[in-house]
């Protein structure tokens, strides 16, 4: 997500007037046999600021699902997505429902972290119900920090999962699927750290790995890669492109991004909406459409 940096970039883009777009049909390197795309993989987008009602028909031509914030995104005080579920659903979008996770520095003890996890999950479930999301919808906690999480953060996560279950929703996490160097030859992947610590608790994983490879960069391939091609076999969703791009990970696919460092949908000729791009094996990763008309 990284909304603060994205805000700075979009100001720069507006001043410069530079234009470019997602590369729609970049040839991708062959995938190993066990990572071949199945018959149906779907592209989705997420961004911190709602793109506007008029943008939805254009975005729908490329994307099957959209990120949907229940809380203000990181670095923001307001949430521009609330009240837009029915409009997105009417356009045919599925959902990635999101709630902002805390920074480690906000969690002062394991006990207080667990209390906050319970409160945040209760609030997230209430907002999901208010927005019309169905029972058992998956709400993804946005964890921006990479590497190994603290014991306090794991206490928060356990409480988050348990309270969402009590509220008749399901828990997910958006987190790093990239190795972080801990020194002395030791690396840790955040999603692995969470999975090991939460043991049997049910959790759905949306991982980010924008390093090229395995990421194809800022592209919208005809056959999107499966989430497991991220390197995380249990990932349900893979975010493979971010705005702005992180230069230390994307030097080998920099040409697929706009010169301002952002990722834009091909039909966005005015470059109004800088996006993160995701792939999943369902068009509704949060099961957020429901059966209502």
C-alpha positions in Angstrom: 0.0 0.0 0.0 2.5 2.6 1.2 0.1 5.5 0.8 2.4 8.2 2.0 5.0 7.7 -0.6 2.4 7.3 -3.3 0.9 10.7 -2.3 4.2 12.4 -2.9 4.7 10.7 -6.2 1.3 11.7 -7.6 1.9 15.3 -6.8 5.2 15.1 -8.7 3.3 13.4 -11.6 0.7 16.1 -11.7 3.4 18.8 -12.0 5.4 17.1 -14.7 2.5 16.0 -16.8 4.4 12.9 -17.8 2.4 10.1 -19.3 2.7 6.3 -19.7 0.9 3.2 -18.8 0.9 -0.4 -17.8 2.5 -2.6 -20.4 -0.4 -4.8 -21.5 1.2 -7.8 -23.2 4.8 -8.2 -22.0 6.3 -11.6 -22.8 6.8 -13.3 -19.5 9.6 -15.9 -18.8 8.3 -19.5 -18.8 7.0 -20.6 -15.4 8.0 -24.0 -13.9 5.4 -26.7 -14.5 4.0 -26.5 -11.0 3.4 -22.7 -11.4 1.6 -22.8 -14.7 -1.5 -20.5 -14.6 -4.7 -22.4 -14.2 -7.7 -21.9 -16.5 -8.8 -18.9 -14.5 -6.7 -16.3 -12.8 -7.9 -12.8 -12.2 -6.3 -9.4 -11.9 -7.3 -6.8 -9.3 -6.1 -3.4 -8.2 -5.8 -1.5 -5.0 -5.1 2.1 -4.1 -5.5 4.2 -1.1 -7.8 6.9 -2.5 -11.1 6.0 -4.2 -10.6 6.7 -7.9 -14.0 8.2 -8.4 -17.3 6.8 -9.8 -16.5 7.7 -13.4 -13.3 5.6 -13.2 -15.0 2.3 -12.5 -16.1 1.4 -16.1 -12.5 1.9 -17.3 -10.9 0.0 -14.5 -13.4 -2.8 -14.9 -12.2 -3.5 -18.4 -8.9 -4.7 -16.9 -9.6 -5.7 -13.4 -12.0 -8.2 -11.8 -11.6 -7.1 -8.2 -10.8 -4.0 -6.2 -9.2 -3.3 -2.8 -11.8 -1.8 -0.4 -10.7 0.0 2.7 -12.9 -0.2 5.9 -10.5 2.1 7.8 -8.4 5.1 6.7 -5.4 3.8 4.7 -1.9 4.1 6.1 -0.9 7.8 6.5 -4.5 9.0 5.9 -7.0 10.5 8.3 -10.0 9.9 6.1 -11.4 7.0 4.1 -12.8 7.8 0.7 -14.1 4.2 0.0 -16.9 4.0 2.5 -20.4 3.9 0.9 -19.0 2.6 -2.5 -19.6 -1.1 -2.2 -22.9 -1.3 -4.0 -21.6 0.8 -6.9 -18.5 -1.4 -7.3 -20.6 -4.5 -7.1 -23.0 -3.2 -9.7 -20.0 -2.7 -12.0 -19.1 -6.4 -11.5 -16.1 -6.0 -9.2 -15.2 -8.5 -6.5 -13.4 -7.3 -3.4 -10.3 -7.3 -1.3 -11.5 -5.9 2.0 -8.8 -4.1 4.0 -8.3 -2.7 7.5 -5.2 -0.8 8.6 -2.9 -2.7 11.0 -1.0 -1.0 13.8 2.7 -0.2 13.7 4.8 -2.3 16.1 5.7 0.9 18.0 2.0 1.3 18.9 1.9 -2.1 20.7 3.4 -1.5 24.2 2.8 -5.0 25.7 1.4 -8.4 24.7 -1.6 -7.8 26.9 -2.4 -4.4 25.4 -1.7 -5.7 21.9 -4.3 -8.4 22.4 -6.8 -5.9 23.7 -6.2 -3.7 20.7 -6.5 -6.7 18.3 -9.9 -7.5 19.8 -11.1 -3.9 19.5 -9.8 -3.4 16.0 -11.4 -6.6 14.8 -14.7 -5.7 16.4 -14.6 -2.3 14.6 -13.6 -3.9 11.3 -16.5 -6.4 11.5 -18.9 -3.6 12.4 -17.8 -1.5 9.4 -18.0 -4.5 7.1 -21.6 -5.1 8.2 -22.4 -1.4 7.8 -21.1 -1.5 4.3 -23.2 -4.5 3.4 -20.5 -7.2 3.2 -21.9 -10.7 3.8 -21.2 -13.0 6.7 -17.9 -14.9 6.4 -16.4 -12.1 4.3 -12.6 -12.1 4.6 -11.1 -8.9 6.1 -7.4 -8.5 5.4 -5.3 -6.7 8.0 -2.8 -4.4 6.3 0.7 -5.1 7.8 3.2 -2.7 6.2 6.3 -3.9 8.2 8.4 -6.7 6.7 10.7 -9.2 8.4 10.0 -11.0 11.7 7.1 -9.6 13.8 7.4 -9.0 17.5 5.7 -11.2 20.1 3.4 -8.2 20.8 2.3 -8.2 17.1 1.6 -11.9 17.2 -0.6 -11.4 20.3 -2.5 -8.7 18.4 -2.9 -11.0 15.4 -4.2 -13.9 17.5 -6.8 -11.6 19.0 -7.7 -10.2 15.6 -8.3 -13.6 14.2 -10.4 -14.9 17.1 -12.6 -11.8 17.4 -13.4 -11.8 13.6 -14.4 -15.4 14.0 -16.7 -14.5 16.8 -18.2 -11.7 14.7 -18.9 -14.3 11.9 -16.2 -13.0 9.5 -12.9 -14.5 8.4 -9.4 -13.1 8.9 -6.8 -12.4 6.3 -3.4 -10.6 6.3 -1.7 -8.5 3.7 2.0 -8.9 4.4 5.4 -9.3 2.9 6.2 -12.5 1.0 9.8 -11.4 0.5 12.9 -12.7 2.4 14.3 -10.2 4.9 17.9 -10.5 6.0 18.4 -10.8 9.8 22.1 -11.2 9.6 24.5 -14.1 9.9 23.0 -15.8 6.9 19.5 -15.9 8.4 16.4 -14.7 6.5 12.8 -14.6 7.4 9.6 -14.0 5.4 6.8 -12.2 7.2 4.1 -14.5 5.9 6.1 -17.6 7.1 6.6 -16.0 10.5 2.9 -15.4 10.9 1.9 -18.8 9.7 4.3 -20.5 12.1 3.3 -18.4 15.1 -0.5 -18.6 14.6 -0.4 -22.4 14.3 -3.9 -23.8 13.5 -5.7 -20.5 13.3 -7.4 -20.0 9.9 -5.8 -17.1 8.0 -5.9 -16.1 4.4 -2.7 -14.7 3.0 -2.3 -11.8 0.5 1.4 -11.4 0.0 3.4 -8.7 -1.7 6.5 -9.5 -3.7 7.3 -6.9 -6.3 10.9 -8.1 -7.0 11.6 -8.9 -10.7 11.7 -11.8 -11.0 9.4 -13.4 -10.0 7.2 -10.4 -10.5 6.4 -9.5 -14.2 6.5 -5.8 -13.2 3.8 -3.3 -14.1 1.9 -5.5 -16.6 -1.5 -6.8 -17.1 -0.8 -10.2 -18.8 -3.5 -12.1 -20.6 -2.8 -15.1 -18.3 -1.9 -13.6 -14.9 0.5 -15.7 -12.8 -1.0 -17.8 -10.0 -0.4 -16.4 -6.5 2.0 -19.3 -5.7 4.4 -18.0 -8.4 5.2 -15.3 -5.8 7.3 -18.0 -4.0 4.6 -18.4 -1.3 2.8 -21.7 -2.0 -0.1 -20.9 0.3 -0.8 -17.3 -0.9 -4.3 -16.7 -2.0 -3.5 -13.3 -3.5 -0.2 -11.9 -4.9 0.5 -8.2 -5.2 3.2 -8.1 -7.9 3.4 -4.4 -8.8 3.3 -1.4 -6.5 3.1 2.4 -7.0 5.5 3.9 -6.6 7.9 1.2 -7.7 10.7 0.2 -5.3 13.9 0.7 -7.3 16.0 -1.7 -5.3 13.6 -4.6 -6.3 12.4 -3.6 -9.8 15.5 -2.6 -11.8 15.0 -5.6 -14.1 11.5 -4.6 -15.0 11.8 -0.8 -14.7 10.7 -0.3 -18.3 7.2 -1.6 -17.5 6.6 1.3 -15.1 5.9 4.9 -16.0 8.9 7.3 -15.8 7.4 8.8 -12.6 7.8 5.4 -11.0 4.1 4.6 -10.9 1.9 1.8 -12.4 -1.1 2.8 -14.5 -3.9 0.9 -16.2 -3.6 0.9 -20.0 -6.8 2.7 -20.6 -6.0 5.5 -18.1 -4.5 7.8 -20.7 -4.6 10.8 -18.4 -2.8 8.8 -15.7 -5.2 9.7 -13.0 -5.0 6.5 -10.9 -1.6 5.0 -9.9 -2.2 1.5 -8.8 -0.9 -1.7 -7.1 -1.7 -4.8 -9.2 -2.7 -8.2 -7.8 -3.5 -11.7 -9.0 -5.8 -14.3 -7.5 -7.5 -17.5 -8.5 -11.0 -16.0 -7.7 -12.6 -12.9 -8.9 -13.8 -12.1 -5.4 -10.9 -12.9 -2.9 -12.8 -11.6 0.1 -16.0 -13.3 -0.8 -17.5 -9.8 -0.5 -20.0 -9.8 -3.3 -22.6 -12.0 -1.5 -25.9 -12.9 -3.1 -27.8 -9.7 -2.7 -29.0 -8.0 -5.9 
